Amino acid sequence: MATGWMAAPAETPTMEPLLDLLVSICSIATIGQYVWSMRAHFQLQAMFPGAMVISAAVIATTFFFLAILWIQSQPVPAKLAGLAVELASSALFWWAIVTSRKARLHFAFAPDNPHSLLTGGPYRYIRHPFYSSYIIFWIGWGIATWSIWAIVPVAGIAVLYVVAALGEEKKFSRTPLAGDYQAYRGRAGLFWPRLGW
């Protein structure tokens, strides 16, 4: 016996909110580990202007990416790829932490000259593994947002890290480590491993 109407099929929950939450938690946790490193790993006497600019860029980009992630819709493969890239950045970050824990490294844009040269762990392949991990993280979160507008803040933050890294490289030239650092530059890439060895 027909009743004249059919019940609408129950909507199946999508993975989108769950993936939005997962990307958000992973991204905020990654930024949390960076904040932790400022206090517990790096030698930070004061926040110098360059470090304040980086901090402001990180805060602004975090809110921007969270808004894009939750307001717009992204393809599932983009979110999964972004998460994978973020996890790779965290692995590099912690490898650099373990390798440099006794080195008493200075935070970005500190005016102090370096007092040691690390060449083990990730430093064997890249001269600035912390900056590399940060750049990789922001690229991953940008991929997860799947927005053309993500390119602007990712590029801006990457430029800040390049400026910080090049400034640190110049500091080595003013220390007794200048010759060793020059040889090291021939073996290890700035942010990515050198090809061909």
Solvent accessible surface area in square Angstrom, and as a share of the most:
residue,aa,sasa,rsa
1,M,233,1.04
2,A,98,0.76
3,T,102,0.59
4,G,78,0.75
5,W,180,0.63
6,M,181,0.81
7,A,79,0.61
8,A,90,0.70
9,P,121,0.76
10,A,95,0.74
11,E,165,0.74
12,T,113,0.66
13,P,131,0.82
14,T,96,0.56
15,M,105,0.47
16,E,50,0.23
17,P,76,0.48
18,L,114,0.57
19,L,6,0.03
20,D,7,0.04
21,L,85,0.42
22,L,88,0.44
23,V,0,0.00
24,S,8,0.05
25,I,102,0.52
26,C,22,0.13
27,S,0,0.00
28,I,89,0.45
29,A,61,0.47
30,T,3,0.02
31,I,24,0.12
32,G,37,0.35
33,Q,26,0.12
34,Y,22,0.08
35,V,80,0.46
36,W,109,0.38
37,S,1,0.00
38,M,28,0.12
39,R,175,0.64
40,A,62,0.48
41,H,19,0.09
42,F,18,0.07
43,Q,53,0.23
44,L,41,0.20
45,Q,123,0.55
46,A,50,0.39
47,M,57,0.25
48,F,55,0.23
49,P,97,0.61
50,G,17,0.17
51,A,0,0.00
52,M,101,0.45
53,V,79,0.46
54,I,13,0.07
55,S,30,0.19
56,A,62,0.48
57,A,24,0.19
58,V,22,0.13
59,I,102,0.52
60,A,63,0.49
61,T,6,0.04
62,T,19,0.11
63,F,136,0.57
64,F,81,0.34
65,F,0,0.00
66,L,34,0.17
67,A,44,0.34
68,I,15,0.07
69,L,0,0.00
70,W,120,0.42
71,I,141,0.72
72,Q,89,0.40
73,S,85,0.55
74,Q,10,0.04
75,P,57,0.36
76,V,52,0.30
77,P,94,0.59
78,A,5,0.04
79,K,1,0.00
80,L,87,0.43
81,A,46,0.36
82,G,0,0.00
83,L,15,0.08
84,A,61,0.47
85,V,40,0.23
86,E,0,0.00
87,L,107,0.53
88,A,57,0.45
89,S,0,0.00
90,S,20,0.13
91,A,67,0.52
92,L,27,0.14
93,F,0,0.00
94,W,101,0.35
95,W,120,0.42
96,A,0,0.00
97,I,11,0.06
98,V,85,0.49
99,T,40,0.23
100,S,1,0.00
101,R,148,0.54
102,K,175,0.74
103,A,14,0.11
104,R,145,0.53
105,L,40,0.20
106,H,46,0.21
107,F,24,0.10
108,A,9,0.07
109,F,55,0.23
110,A,4,0.03
111,P,84,0.53
112,D,57,0.29
113,N,65,0.33
114,P,28,0.18
115,H,98,0.44
116,S,43,0.28
117,L,45,0.22
118,L,38,0.19
119,T,57,0.33
120,G,36,0.35
121,G,28,0.27
122,P,1,0.01
123,Y,17,0.06
124,R,137,0.50
125,Y,76,0.29
126,I,10,0.05
127,R,19,0.07
128,H,15,0.06
129,P,1,0.01
130,F,14,0.06
131,Y,15,0.06
132,S,0,0.00
133,S,0,0.00
134,Y,17,0.06
135,I,11,0.06
136,I,36,0.18
137,F,0,0.00
138,W,2,0.01
139,I,69,0.35
140,G,0,0.00
141,W,0,0.00
142,G,10,0.09
143,I,56,0.28
144,A,0,0.00
145,T,1,0.00
146,W,157,0.55
147,S,18,0.12
148,I,129,0.65
149,W,165,0.58
150,A,3,0.03
151,I,105,0.53
152,V,101,0.58
153,P,24,0.15
154,V,22,0.13
155,A,50,0.39
156,G,38,0.36
157,I,3,0.02
158,A,23,0.18
159,V,91,0.52
160,L,38,0.19
161,Y,7,0.03
162,V,52,0.30
163,V,80,0.46
164,A,3,0.03
165,A,0,0.00
166,L,81,0.40
167,G,28,0.27
168,E,41,0.18
169,E,12,0.06
170,K,138,0.59
171,K,26,0.11
172,F,22,0.09
173,S,79,0.51
174,R,151,0.55
175,T,18,0.10
176,P,140,0.88
177,L,39,0.20
178,A,37,0.28
179,G,54,0.52
180,D,86,0.45
181,Y,9,0.03
182,Q,116,0.52
183,A,58,0.45
184,Y,4,0.01
185,R,92,0.34
186,G,56,0.53
187,R,121,0.44
188,A,0,0.00
189,G,5,0.05
190,L,45,0.23
191,F,13,0.06
192,W,128,0.45
193,P,74,0.46
194,R,102,0.37
195,L,174,0.87
196,G,86,0.82
197,W,154,0.54
